[in-house]
Amino acid sequence: MVKELKSPVRIVLENCGKINPESIEEYIAQGGYKAVNRVLQEMKPEEVINEIKASGLQGRGGAAFPTGLKWEFTSRAKDTPRYIICNADEGEPGTFKDRPILEGDPHKIIEGMIIAGYAVGAHYGYIYIRGEYILSINRFQKALEQAEEHRFLGEDILESGFNFQIEIHQGAGSYVCGEETALMDSIEGKRGNPRFKPPFPPSSGLWKKPTVINNVETLANIAPIILKGADWFRGFGTKECPGTKVYAVSGHVKEVGVVEAPMGITLRKIINEYAGGMRQGKFKMAQVGGTAGAILGEDMLDVSLDYASLKRKGLVLGSGAILVMDETTCCVDMLKCFLNFFKRECCGKCVPGRIGTEKLLEITTSISQGKGKEDDIDLILQTAKVMQKASLCALGQSPILPISTILKYFKEEFIEHIKGRCPTGVCKI
Ligand SMILES: Cc1cc2nc3c(=O)[nH]c(=O)nc-3n(C[C@H](O)[C@H](O)[C@H](O)COP(=O)(O)O)c2cc1C
């Protein structure tokens, strides 16, 4: 089980640890499935979409696309049938914020999926769950069976005439299958490679049909918004980015775990107030937003963690993973570590991704062994820039951000390695 740190606000994690996730009765006792009842009995599909649009909810899977707009595009697509997909692949190292929701409150995700289905006119949903999340898969399966028994799923739900079903698809351990179009290929039984975009999923997604794909955390926000209203939701977070974010905090902090906090919280607050502060050493850097996220130095400890503020600085909030590192961490070793991940997980479909990830790792490894040349630093940057422009999907496009930010703060450390010394003593030169 993932440990929950003391969250200052609980919208998404509200029931986690409070109710028995294997009991639909306990979920219902907390107001569960009331939102489904409300939309099916009292709201037109376009009213549901308008409420989600008004809430300002943005996708929590990384790209921060406005959820209501995604639903509207899908509902207006001419083709049928339409599909709902919940992205529960969560394959990025350091990202474990969907897992407590899957394990702790599966019905909330089901409820979000049913409402999404009703809003866009879809009658079938898939949830793509990371294969290693055995407990999540088992609990979700149980929750689906209970929801069917209680007639929240199946034919003529709550005698409304609306039909909806959900099927679980297990991932097979590929990070790139979390990318929305690769995920769809994977569900279709193909090798999970990203597709060229456009067309985007709302017009051509699963089986080339209109598809809404949303992250677990995004969908877990839906029922509370329907029940309490868009204005209530806008009462949390910032004007541009309402609501909360679930952060997965790991690394050299006293307490590793997840914390739900309003959008706009600072890194300093997360580390000091919720993760118990640094474990031993002094703060050196944090990678925010997962492996593809930026490296933030001490000067960024008070920056507002929300999509809009970080975007203005050329940074990303991504999935909300926060990896905190102290002074014992070697920057070159750290870069090598995540480039190794990118290289291993790249699907190989596009040349910039396939060759670029390999070359980046090769150059960084040689620097870490004291065999680097001074212009290697430029070469890393230039390679990552070309990949950003020419890669097919965000996997190849994203190494530029961690690379450019780690070099912004710690270029000197790279030069030291080239001169034959690892300042932290991590690299064996
Ligand atoms: C390599 C890669 C991996 C991704 N992995 C995930 C993932 O595990 N879960 C997720 O929700 N989104 C992931 N995404 C983002 C999805 O492509 C997509 O933006 C998201 O599922 C949309 O849902 P949202 O609008 O609710 O955020 C990934 C993207 C890339 C490029």
The ligand as an SDF file (V2000), in Angstrom:
LIG
                    3D

 31 33  0  0  0  0  0  0  0  0999 V2000
    5.3780    8.1650  -22.6780 C   0  0  0  0  0  0  0  0  0  0  0  0
    4.1030    8.6360  -22.0580 C   0  0  0  0  0  0  0  0  0  0  0  0
    3.5520    7.9510  -20.9750 C   0  0  0  0  0  0  0  0  0  0  0  0
    2.3480    8.3760  -20.4050 C   0  0  0  0  0  0  0  0  0  0  0  0
    1.8520    7.6820  -19.3350 N   0  0  0  0  0  0  0  0  0  0  0  0
    0.6630    8.0450  -18.7970 C   0  0  0  0  0  0  0  0  0  0  0  0
    0.0980    7.3120  -17.7170 C   0  0  0  0  0  0  0  0  0  0  0  0
    0.6820    6.3380  -17.2230 O   0  0  0  0  0  0  0  0  0  0  0  0
   -1.1070    7.7240  -17.2230 N   0  0  0  0  0  0  0  0  0  0  0  0
   -1.7750    8.8150  -17.7550 C   0  0  0  0  0  0  0  0  0  0  0  0
   -2.8710    9.1310  -17.2990 O   0  0  0  0  0  0  0  0  0  0  0  0
   -1.2550    9.5270  -18.7620 N   0  0  0  0  0  0  0  0  0  0  0  0
   -0.0630    9.1660  -19.3060 C   0  0  0  0  0  0  0  0  0  0  0  0
    0.4290    9.8810  -20.3670 N   0  0  0  0  0  0  0  0  0  0  0  0
   -0.3830   10.9990  -20.8920 C   0  0  0  0  0  0  0  0  0  0  0  0
   -1.4630   10.4780  -21.8470 C   0  0  0  0  0  0  0  0  0  0  0  0
   -0.9110   10.4340  -23.1740 O   0  0  0  0  0  0  0  0  0  0  0  0
   -2.7160   11.3860  -21.8910 C   0  0  0  0  0  0  0  0  0  0  0  0
   -2.3190   12.7150  -22.0320 O   0  0  0  0  0  0  0  0  0  0  0  0
   -3.6100   11.2450  -20.6550 C   0  0  0  0  0  0  0  0  0  0  0  0
   -3.9650    9.9060  -20.4040 O   0  0  0  0  0  0  0  0  0  0  0  0
   -4.8850   12.0570  -20.8630 C   0  0  0  0  0  0  0  0  0  0  0  0
   -5.6870   12.0650  -19.7020 O   0  0  0  0  0  0  0  0  0  0  0  0
   -5.9960   13.4170  -18.9030 P   0  0  0  0  0  0  0  0  0  0  0  0
   -6.4640   14.4190  -19.9180 O   0  0  0  0  0  0  0  0  0  0  0  0
   -7.0350   13.0650  -17.9280 O   0  0  0  0  0  0  0  0  0  0  0  0
   -4.6990   13.8300  -18.2740 O   0  0  0  0  0  0  0  0  0  0  0  0
    1.6560    9.5010  -20.9300 C   0  0  0  0  0  0  0  0  0  0  0  0
    2.2110   10.1860  -22.0190 C   0  0  0  0  0  0  0  0  0  0  0  0
    3.4220    9.7730  -22.5660 C   0  0  0  0  0  0  0  0  0  0  0  0
    3.9740   10.5430  -23.7230 C   0  0  0  0  0  0  0  0  0  0  0  0
  1  2  1  0
  2  3  1  0
  2 30  2  0
  3  4  2  0
  4  5  1  0
  4 28  1  0
  5  6  2  0
  6  7  1  0
  6 13  1  0
  7  8  2  0
  7  9  1  0
  9 10  1  0
 10 11  2  0
 10 12  1  0
 12 13  2  0
 13 14  1  0
 14 15  1  0
 14 28  1  0
 15 16  1  0
 16 17  1  0
 16 18  1  0
 18 19  1  0
 18 20  1  0
 20 21  1  0
 20 22  1  0
 22 23  1  0
 23 24  1  0
 24 25  2  0
 24 26  1  0
 24 27  1  0
 28 29  2  0
 29 30  1  0
 30 31  1  0
M  END
$$$$
